[in-house]
């Protein structure tokens, strides 16, 4: 069974940093591209970042470029999102999603990030 | 970036109704389009990929069509479990944008 489990969310002050993790199981992790998507309270879905199979290719949404860094460790079946210079508008549920030729066929349950003083 | 516009934003319907949601892309995306369903407090779930391919396990009352810039998601006979929010997503470019969502409510 494919499972994606996010962790690392929490309450952080504006300007602070946080590292999210996505633990994958039930499939060959290194054979899939992966993504991070977020959803602000009461809002729609926002794609944030993509990482290729090996991790060599990475893309970011304009809203997080320069502040967020995506990475993966195929030996640990895990993906990460390092977030810095956090702002109130980064408050959201953060999801990791498996990329199946562009569409996202499996999603984690999400982890809540709240940026507030 | 490619902009995705869904209509309507909210749709009120009854069980058994045929429901159609439209998604328009700001430029040609061929058939690089997916549809997702999201229920309150839950992660989105993939319904349709490549504009018209049904994900395994998704009920056949869901169907997708379109290419280029205009796409539709149709639910042939709305069931109680289908009341949710639906999102389209383009993956023609590396910046994969979603539509703003369509909430399907009970009439």
Boltz contact constraints between the chains, C-beta under 6 A:
constraints:
  - contact:
      token1: [A, 44]
      token2: [B, 98]
      max_distance: 6.0
  - contact:
      token1: [A, 44]
      token2: [B, 100]
      max_distance: 6.0
  - contact:
      token1: [A, 44]
      token2: [B, 101]
      max_distance: 6.0
  - contact:
      token1: [A, 45]
      token2: [B, 87]
      max_distance: 6.0
  - contact:
      token1: [A, 45]
      token2: [B, 98]
      max_distance: 6.0
  - contact:
      token1: [A, 47]
      token2: [B, 96]
      max_distance: 6.0
  - contact:
      token1: [A, 59]
      token2: [B, 94]
      max_distance: 6.0
  - contact:
      token1: [A, 95]
      token2: [B, 43]
      max_distance: 6.0
  - contact:
      token1: [A, 102]
      token2: [B, 32]
      max_distance: 6.0
  - contact:
      token1: [A, 102]
      token2: [B, 91]
      max_distance: 6.0
  - contact:
      token1: [A, 103]
      token2: [B, 34]
      max_distance: 6.0
  - contact:
      token1: [A, 103]
      token2: [B, 46]
      max_distance: 6.0
  - contact:
      token1: [A, 103]
      token2: [B, 49]
      max_distance: 6.0
  - contact:
      token1: [A, 105]
      token2: [B, 46]
      max_distance: 6.0
  - contact:
      token1: [A, 107]
      token2: [B, 43]
      max_distance: 6.0
  - contact:
      token1: [A, 107]
      token2: [B, 44]
      max_distance: 6.0
  - contact:
      token1: [A, 109]
      token2: [B, 43]
      max_distance: 6.0
  - contact:
      token1: [A, 110]
      token2: [B, 43]
      max_distance: 6.0
